[in-house]
Amino acid sequence: MKTNRELSEEYLDDAEKVLRCIRALRAERGPDLAGIRARRLRMLTEMYDECRVVGHLLARRERTV
């Protein structure tokens, strides 16, 4: 079973991966007529935020145990 620290690191690593996807998506050029890029960006941003929050909560929990 993984420790809170290990899980925290995984979540924060995943957050960085998602952030790279967000940056690549923002760098895309051309029209977003159907709003697909905007929807993907919103979804990725939510994923990034959730990974960061959970990662930091697990890290804090590791320090208090």
MIDOSE-1310 file (N, C-alpha, C; in nm, 2 decimals, decimal comma, always signed):
residues 65
mktn	+0,08/-0,12/+0,00/+0,00/+0,00/+0,00/+0,09/+0,12/+0,00; +0,05/+0,22/-0,08/+0,13/+0,34/-0,09/+0,11/+0,44/+0,03; +0,21/+0,51/+0,06/+0,20/+0,61/+0,17/+0,13/+0,73/+0,11; +0,09/+0,82/+0,21/+0,03/+0,95/+0,16/+0,13/+1,03/+0,09
rels	+0,26/+1,02/+0,13/+0,36/+1,10/+0,06/+0,38/+1,05/-0,09; +0,38/+0,92/-0,11/+0,39/+0,86/-0,24/+0,27/+0,90/-0,33; +0,15/+0,89/-0,27/+0,03/+0,93/-0,34/+0,03/+1,08/-0,37; +0,08/+1,16/-0,28/+0,09/+1,30/-0,30/+0,18/+1,34/-0,42
eeyl	+0,29/+1,27/-0,42/+0,39/+1,29/-0,53/+0,33/+1,25/-0,66; +0,25/+1,14/-0,67/+0,19/+1,10/-0,79/+0,09/+1,20/-0,84; +0,01/+1,25/-0,75/-0,10/+1,35/-0,78/-0,03/+1,48/-0,83; +0,08/+1,52/-0,77/+0,14/+1,64/-0,81/+0,22/+1,63/-0,94
ddae	+0,27/+1,51/-0,97/+0,33/+1,48/-1,10/+0,23/+1,48/-1,21; +0,11/+1,42/-1,18/+0,00/+1,42/-1,27/-0,04/+1,56/-1,30; -0,05/+1,64/-1,20/-0,09/+1,78/-1,22/+0,01/+1,85/-1,32; +0,14/+1,82/-1,31/+0,23/+1,88/-1,40/+0,21/+1,84/-1,54
kvlr	+0,18/+1,71/-1,56/+0,15/+1,66/-1,69/+0,03/+1,72/-1,75; -0,07/+1,74/-1,67/-0,19/+1,81/-1,72/-0,16/+1,95/-1,75; -0,08/+2,02/-1,67/-0,04/+2,16/-1,70/+0,03/+2,17/-1,83; +0,11/+2,07/-1,87/+0,18/+2,07/-2,00/+0,08/+2,06/-2,11
cira	-0,02/+1,98/-2,09/-0,13/+1,97/-2,19/-0,21/+2,10/-2,21; -0,23/+2,17/-2,09/-0,30/+2,29/-2,10/-0,22/+2,40/-2,17; -0,09/+2,40/-2,15/-0,01/+2,50/-2,22/+0,00/+2,47/-2,37; +0,00/+2,34/-2,40/+0,01/+2,30/-2,55/-0,13/+2,34/-2,61
lrae	-0,24/+2,32/-2,54/-0,37/+2,35/-2,60/-0,38/+2,51/-2,61; -0,33/+2,58/-2,52/-0,34/+2,73/-2,53/-0,25/+2,78/-2,64; -0,15/+2,71/-2,68/-0,06/+2,75/-2,79/-0,12/+2,72/-2,92; -0,22/+2,63/-2,93/-0,28/+2,60/-3,06/-0,34/+2,73/-3,12
rgpd	-0,32/+2,74/-3,25/-0,37/+2,85/-3,33/-0,49/+2,81/-3,41; -0,56/+2,91/-3,46/-0,67/+2,88/-3,54/-0,80/+2,90/-3,47; -0,91/+2,91/-3,54/-1,04/+2,93/-3,48/-1,09/+2,81/-3,40; -1,17/+2,84/-3,30/-1,23/+2,74/-3,22/-1,38/+2,75/-3,24
lagi	-1,43/+2,73/-3,36/-1,57/+2,76/-3,39/-1,67/+2,69/-3,31; -1,64/+2,56/-3,29/-1,74/+2,48/-3,21/-1,72/+2,48/-3,06; -1,61/+2,55/-3,02/-1,58/+2,56/-2,88/-1,52/+2,44/-2,82; -1,47/+2,35/-2,90/-1,41/+2,22/-2,85/-1,29/+2,25/-2,77
rarr	-1,20/+2,34/-2,82/-1,08/+2,37/-2,75/-1,11/+2,43/-2,62; -1,21/+2,52/-2,61/-1,25/+2,58/-2,48/-1,30/+2,48/-2,38; -1,38/+2,38/-2,43/-1,43/+2,28/-2,34/-1,32/+2,19/-2,29; -1,22/+2,15/-2,38/-1,11/+2,07/-2,34/-1,03/+2,15/-2,24
lrml	-1,01/+2,28/-2,26/-0,93/+2,36/-2,17/-1,00/+2,37/-2,03; -1,13/+2,38/-2,03/-1,20/+2,38/-1,90/-1,18/+2,25/-1,83; -1,20/+2,14/-1,90/-1,19/+2,01/-1,84/-1,05/+1,98/-1,78; -0,95/+2,02/-1,86/-0,81/+2,00/-1,82/-0,77/+2,09/-1,70
temy	-0,83/+2,21/-1,70/-0,80/+2,30/-1,59/-0,87/+2,24/-1,46; -0,99/+2,19/-1,47/-1,05/+2,12/-1,35/-0,97/+2,00/-1,30; -0,92/+1,92/-1,40/-0,83/+1,81/-1,36/-0,71/+1,86/-1,29; -0,64/+1,96/-1,34/-0,52/+2,02/-1,28/-0,55/+2,06/-1,14
decr	-0,66/+2,14/-1,12/-0,69/+2,19/-0,99/-0,72/+2,08/-0,89; -0,79/+1,97/-0,93/-0,82/+1,86/-0,85/-0,69/+1,79/-0,81; -0,60/+1,76/-0,90/-0,48/+1,69/-0,87/-0,39/+1,77/-0,77; -0,39/+1,90/-0,79/-0,31/+1,99/-0,70/-0,37/+1,99/-0,56
vvgh	-0,50/+2,00/-0,55/-0,56/+2,00/-0,42/-0,54/+1,87/-0,35; -0,57/+1,76/-0,41/-0,55/+1,63/-0,35/-0,41/+1,60/-0,32; -0,32/+1,64/-0,40/-0,18/+1,62/-0,38/-0,13/+1,70/-0,25; -0,17/+1,82/-0,24/-0,14/+1,90/-0,12/-0,20/+1,85/+0,00
llar	-0,33/+1,81/-0,01/-0,40/+1,75/+0,11/-0,33/+1,63/+0,16; -0,29/+1,54/+0,07/-0,22/+1,42/+0,11/-0,08/+1,45/+0,17; -0,01/+1,55/+0,12/+0,12/+1,59/+0,17/+0,10/+1,64/+0,31; +0,00/+1,72/+0,33/-0,03/+1,78/+0,47/-0,07/+1,67/+0,56
rert	-0,15/+1,57/+0,52/-0,19/+1,46/+0,60/-0,07/+1,38/+0,64; +0,03/+1,36/+0,55/+0,15/+1,29/+0,58/+0,23/+1,35/+0,69; +0,23/+1,49/+0,69/+0,31/+1,56/+0,79/+0,25/+1,55/+0,93; +0,11/+1,53/+0,94/+0,04/+1,53/+1,07/+0,04/+1,39/+1,13
v	+0,07/+1,29/+1,05/+0,06/+1,15/+1,10/+0,19/+1,11/+1,17
